[in-house]
Amino acid sequence: MSNESAVLYVVATPIGNLGDMTARAIDVLRDADVIAAEDTRHSRRLLQHFGIATPMLSLHDHNERKQCENVVARLLQGQTVALISDAGTPLISDPGFRLVRSARAAGVPVKAVPGPCAVTAALSIAGLPTDRFVFEGFLDNKAGARRARLEELASEARTIVIYASPRRLQAELQAVADVMGEDRPAVLLRELTKAFESSYGSTIGELLQLVRVDADMQKGEMVLLLGGAQAVDDTAATDRLLAALLAELPLKTAVSVAAQATGVARNTLYQRALEFQHKKPPDDA
């Protein structure tokens, strides 16, 4: 295999339903020289199911820094490497960032083999706005750090996607309720694509009540989605802020800053800024 053929493939694998494995993913895994897997024992069952005999090496949170050198050396020798995680798309709250960065720095092509991802799957069925969202991964397991991060997110206008821990679910929901209020829109999705896939809730308060009475809700893989903070409808204050910003900044910059500060849609503020400029009196002669 020549050096020109070396590629690092980042391959998505099913998050539960093996039927979601793509034909391209199977081909890439079968043709690779080696597969870098988060847990080789876990991935061996997946490969056996699809008749893939490609050798594997382990690459996980605890050895990624050390393994990068080995994998990049293989790539520079002309080998093709496929990176997979235990489930879903690698790097999305999974190992692989250091390897991808190292491969790119070494001039090795990195190509995506897209497919299942719990983030996008959850967003597609939760019924919350999806035009803009923020992914938080797992919240901190320490109560103080968790609350501090939630306080930072309290004014976030975008939909928030969180990977919820079954062991800490009730504590995490309570922390969200304490910081953002029990009326915050929320949806909890469990076991996506699996036999017992389920969806719960419309608010944090409702989810808390369900978790308190049903221990089964605290089992399985979970994604928690929170509706973004609603912008305060204070048109006069927003107009004053926008006018002040326009006096000091270019139009697009002023609109961007005002949108971040108020949560009002950028397009709305842009039209308002154009109206301000149209009404602005000419400078004194």
N, C-alpha and C positions, 0 to 999 in steps of 0.2 A: 504494500500500500504506500503510495507516494505522499510526501508532506502536503501536497496540494489537496489531498482528499480528507485531511484531518478536519473534523467538525465536532463541536460539543452540541449535542441535541438536548434540549430541556423538554422532557416528555411528560405530558399530563396523563394520569391513570385514573381509573374509576374511584369515586368517593364512597361507593357502596354497591352499585349495580354493575356487574361485570359486562352487561350489555352496552355500557357506555364507552367501552374501550374502542378507539377508532382503528380503522384498518391501517392508517398511516403509522400510528403508534406501534402496532404489532410489527409492521415491516421494519421500522427503525430499530426497535429493540432486538429483533431477530438478526439484523445485518450489522449491528454495532460490534466492535471488537471487545468492548467491555461495558457493563452497566454499573454506574455508581448509584447505589441504593441506600436509602436512609436506614433500613433494617433489612439485611439480606434474608433473614429467616422469613419475615413477613412477605417480602417481594417474591421469594421462591415459589410460594403458592400461586401467585398471579402468573408468573412465567410458566409454570407447569400447566396451568389451565389453558394457556394459549400455545403450548408446545414450543416454547422459546428456551433454547439451551445455552444462550450467551452467558459467559462467565460474569460474576459480579464481584465488586469490592464495596466495602462499607464506607459511607460518607454521611456523617451525622453531626449534630451540634458539637459534640465533644472531641471529634477528630478532624473536622473540616479544615482547620488551619494547616494541620500537618499533612493531610491527604492532598491538598491542593497541589503541592509540589510534585507528588507522584503522578497525579492525573494530568497536569499540564505537561509533564515530561512525556507521558504517553502520547498526548496530542501532538507535541512537537516532533515526535517520531513518526507521525502520520497515521496514528490510530484514530478511530472514531469512537467517541464516548457518549453514552446516553445517560442522562441524569434523571432519576425518578425519586419521588418521596413515597411515604407509606400510602398516601392517597391524595388525589387531586393534583394541582399544579405546583411543581417545586418552586421554592422561594416565597410562596404566599404563606407566611407564618411557618415556613419549613426551611431546612438547610439549603444551601446552594449559592448564596450571594457571593461569598468569597471565591468560590470556584469560577462562577461566571465572570466576575471582575478580573480574576487572574488570567483566565483564558483570553478575554478581550485585550488585556494589557500585553499578552504574548503574541497578539496578532492572529489568534485562532478564530475562525468564524463560529458564532454561536447562533443556533437556529431553534425556533420554538416549534414544538409539535403540540398545538393547543388542544384542549379538551376539557374534561370536568374540573370544576372549581366551586367549592362551597360558597364562596363570596357571591359570585355572579348567579349561581343557582338560587340562593336565598333571595337576592334582590329581585329576581325575575318573578317570584311568586308571592312576595310579602305584601304587596299592595301599598307600599310606601314610595315616595318619589325616587326615581332612579336617574334623573338627568345629571345629578351631582351627588356624590356620596364620599364618605371617608371610611377607611378600613382601619380598625384599631387592633386587630389580632386579639390576643388574650389580655384581659385586665390583670394588673399586678395581684399576686396572691396575698400581699400584705395590705391590711385594711386601710392604713393611713395613706399609702402611695396610691391605692385604688381610688380612694375618695378624692385625693388631690387631682388625679387625672380626670375624673368625672367632672370636677369643678371647672377644669379648663375646657371641657367639652360642652358645658351646660348651655353656652350661647351659640354653639355650632348650628348653622342653619341647614347644613346638608344632612341627609340620612346617614346614620352612624351604624356600621356593621361591626359586631364584636363576636369573637369565638368564645362561647360561654363554657365554663368548667362545670361539669355535673356536680362535683363535690362542693363547689362554692356557689352554686346557682342561687340559692335563697339569699345568701349574704350579698351577692352581687346585685340581685334585683332590689334588695332593700337599700343598698347604697345608691343605686340609680334613683329610687323613689325619694330618698332623703335629699339628694342634691338637685334633681330635676323635677320632682313632684310626681305624685301617683297618676296624674292625668296625662303624662307624656305618652304619645302614641308608641306602641311597642308590639313586636311580633316575635315569638320564639318558635324556631323551626328545629325539629329533632329528627335525626336519622335520615337525612336527605337521601333520596333515591333508593333507600332500603325498604324492606318489607313492611316495617312499622313506622314509616315516615308519618309525621304528624305536625300540625301547625296550631298554635295557641295564641289567644290574646288580642286585645285592641289597645290596652293601656298597661303601663307598668303595675298599677294597682290591681288590675284584673289578673295579671300573671302571678303576682305575689300570692293572691288568694288561692289560685289553682295549685301552686307549688306547695302551699301549706297543707292542703288536704289530699294531695295525690303524690306519694313518694315516687311513683313511676316516672314522673316528669323530670326527676333528677337523675336520669339514666340516659346513656347514649351520647352521640356526637351532637352538639348544639350550636346554632347560630342565633344570636340575639340582634334584632334590628330596632333602632330607636328613631322615631321621627325627629327631624331637625327642629331647633327652637323657632318659634314663630316670631317674626319681626313685629316690634311694637308699632302700632299704627299711629305715628305722631308726625303727620305730614309737615306741620309748621317747623318742628325741630329739624327734620330731615332737610327741608328747604334751606334753613339757616346754615346747616353744616355744609351742604353742597355749594351754596353761594360763597361761603368763606373759602372753601377749597378751590373753587374756580378762580377766585381772585389771586391765588398763589401758585396754582398748578395747571398744567395742560389738561384739556378736557378729559381725555381718556384716563389719565392718572387720577384726576379728581373723582371721577365716577367710580374707579376701582377702589379707592380709599373709602369713599362713602358707602359702597356696597358692603365692604368688610365690616365697617363700623356699625351699620344699621341693620344688616340682613335683608334690606330691600333689593329686589331683583336689579341686576346691572342694566338690563334693557330699559326698565322703568326710569332709573336714574339718568340714563343717557338721554332719553327723550326729554326729561325735565331739564337737564343741563342745556340742551339745545333751545328750549323755550326761554331759559334765562338769558342766553346769549342773544337771542332774537329781540328780547325786550330791553336789553341793556342800552342806555342812552349813549349817544356819541360823546367822546371826550370834549371838554371845553376847548374852544379855539384859543 
